[in-house]
Amino acid sequence: MYHFVWIPKYRHKVFVEPYREAMKAIIHKIGYDYDFDIQALEIPEDHIHMAIKGEPKVAPSHVMQVIKSISAREFFKLYPEIKK
């Protein structure tokens, strides 16, 4: 079981509605696509908490790399105005 917490750049409060629900959907889709068992996912305004149950053969750093890179790419594709 892994517990991950990460923040947006400069801890900006970007995860307000509708961005929060979009990010949750993106992360759940990544979990489904890569067989990550997401036990809990909470997104306050300025960070993301996630608990994942994973196989010991998959490194936690690899799990985080996959989730962060794909979620950022998909999120900015949906909402390019957030980059500003």
C-alpha positions as CSV (number, residue, x, y, z in Angstrom):
1,M,0.0,0.0,0.0
2,Y,1.4,3.4,-1.0
3,H,0.4,6.8,0.1
4,F,1.3,9.6,-2.3
5,V,0.9,13.4,-1.8
6,W,1.8,15.9,-4.5
7,I,1.2,19.6,-5.1
8,P,0.9,21.9,-8.1
9,K,3.7,24.3,-8.9
10,Y,4.0,27.0,-6.2
11,R,1.1,25.3,-4.4
12,H,-1.4,27.3,-6.4
13,K,-5.0,26.5,-5.5
14,V,-6.1,25.2,-8.9
15,F,-8.3,22.2,-7.9
16,V,-11.6,24.0,-7.6
17,E,-14.7,22.8,-9.5
18,P,-14.9,21.7,-12.4
19,Y,-11.1,21.0,-12.4
20,R,-11.3,18.7,-9.3
21,E,-13.7,16.3,-10.9
22,A,-11.8,16.3,-14.2
23,M,-8.6,15.4,-12.4
24,K,-10.3,12.6,-10.4
25,A,-11.6,11.1,-13.6
26,I,-8.2,11.3,-15.3
27,I,-6.5,9.6,-12.4
28,H,-9.1,6.9,-12.1
29,K,-8.8,6.2,-15.8
30,I,-5.0,5.9,-15.5
31,G,-5.4,3.5,-12.6
32,Y,-7.8,1.4,-14.7
33,D,-5.5,1.4,-17.8
34,Y,-2.3,0.5,-15.8
35,D,-3.9,-1.9,-13.3
36,F,-3.2,0.4,-10.3
37,D,-5.7,-0.3,-7.5
38,I,-6.6,3.2,-6.3
39,Q,-8.0,2.8,-2.7
40,A,-8.5,6.5,-1.9
41,L,-8.2,9.7,-3.8
42,E,-8.8,13.1,-2.3
43,I,-8.2,16.4,-4.1
44,P,-8.3,19.6,-1.9
45,E,-7.7,22.9,-3.6
46,D,-3.9,22.8,-3.4
47,H,-2.7,19.2,-3.4
48,I,-3.6,15.6,-4.1
49,H,-3.7,12.6,-1.7
50,M,-3.8,9.1,-3.1
51,A,-3.6,5.7,-1.6
52,I,-2.7,2.9,-4.0
53,K,-2.5,-0.8,-3.4
54,G,0.1,-2.2,-5.8
55,E,2.2,-5.2,-6.5
56,P,5.7,-5.3,-4.9
57,K,7.3,-5.8,-8.3
58,V,6.3,-2.3,-9.4
59,A,8.4,0.5,-7.9
60,P,6.5,3.3,-6.2
61,S,8.5,5.8,-8.2
62,H,7.4,4.2,-11.5
63,V,3.7,4.4,-10.3
64,M,4.1,8.0,-9.5
65,Q,5.9,8.8,-12.7
66,V,3.2,7.3,-14.8
67,I,0.3,8.9,-12.9
68,K,1.8,12.4,-12.7
69,S,3.0,12.6,-16.3
70,I,-0.2,11.3,-17.9
71,S,-2.5,13.2,-15.6
72,A,-0.6,16.5,-16.3
73,R,-0.7,15.9,-20.0
74,E,-4.4,15.1,-20.1
75,F,-5.3,17.9,-17.7
76,F,-3.5,20.6,-19.7
77,K,-5.0,19.3,-22.9
78,L,-8.5,19.8,-21.4
79,Y,-7.7,23.1,-19.6
80,P,-4.9,25.0,-21.4
81,E,-5.7,28.2,-19.5
82,I,-4.5,26.7,-16.2
83,K,-0.9,26.9,-17.4
84,K,-1.1,30.7,-17.2
